[in-house]
Amino acid sequence: MVDGGTEWPDETDESAFLADAAARGEEPTPVAAPKTAPVVGEKLPSLDEVVARVPAPLRALLDDLFRAKFTMVRRYPAEAPRIDPPGAN
């Protein structure tokens, strides 16, 4: 159980959900793996510097909604393919 008494689906629930989706003709979309590696050897700002650039109200909202935590700074090449969010087409 999760905080608040909510029960997460188990393997049986997941299998039933996927079977129902398949019966409707839907195909599950796998999580996209990164197509490029981060740039290595380039001097990047510290994590604290990057987090300080995010406005405090936004950081608080991210924490409230997603329990988001900033963990790492990475730079990808400009020509790296962008992964569009679902429904952006």
N, C-alpha and C positions, 0 to 999 in steps of 0.2 A: 504494500500500500504506500501511497505517496501522501505527503502532508495534506491534511484536509479530508482524508478518508477516500480519496479517489483511487480506484484500483486500475492498474495498468493492464493492457491486454497481454495474454500469454501466447505461447506458440500456437495453440488451438485457435484462438481468436484471430491471430494473424493469418493462419492458413485459410480460415473461413473467409476472411476479408479478401484475400488474394483470389480465392476460387470464385467468389461473387463478382469481383472485378473482371476476371477472365470470362465469366459467363456473359457479361455485358459487352465484351469485346475490347476491354481496356487492357493495355499492357503496362505493367509497372515500369516506371522510369528509374533506372539505377542512379545512385549518387555519382555525379561526375567526378572523375579523378583529375587532378591538375595535369594540364598538358605540357607545362613547362616547369623548369626548375628555377628556383630563385637565383638572382645574380650573386655570385660569390666574390668576396674580396673587396666589395665596395663599402666605404664608410657610411654607416647609417646612424641616425639619431638614436639615443637611448629610448627604451620603452617609456620611461617617465616623461621624456620630452614629447613624444608622440601623443601620449594620453593627455598631456596638458593642453594640446591643441584642440582636443574635443571639448566643446562647451560643457560645463558642469551639469546643466539641466539635461542635456542629451545623455551624458554618462549615467545620470541617475535614472533616466527613463529606460535606457538599455538594461540597467541592472534590475529595475522593477519588472520589466516585461520578459526579459530573457535570461536574467542572471548572467549577463555577458561579462566576461573578464578579458581584458587585453593581456596577451601572453607573450607576443613576439613581434618583432619588426622585420619585415622582409621586403625586398624590392624585386619586382619582376621586370624583365625587359619590356620596352614599349611595344614591341611587335608581338608580345604574348597574346594568344587568343583570349577573348573575354567570354566568360560564361554568362549568358543572358539568364535572368530569372525566369521561372516558369510563367507562361502567359504573356511574355514580352513581345512575342512575334506579331 
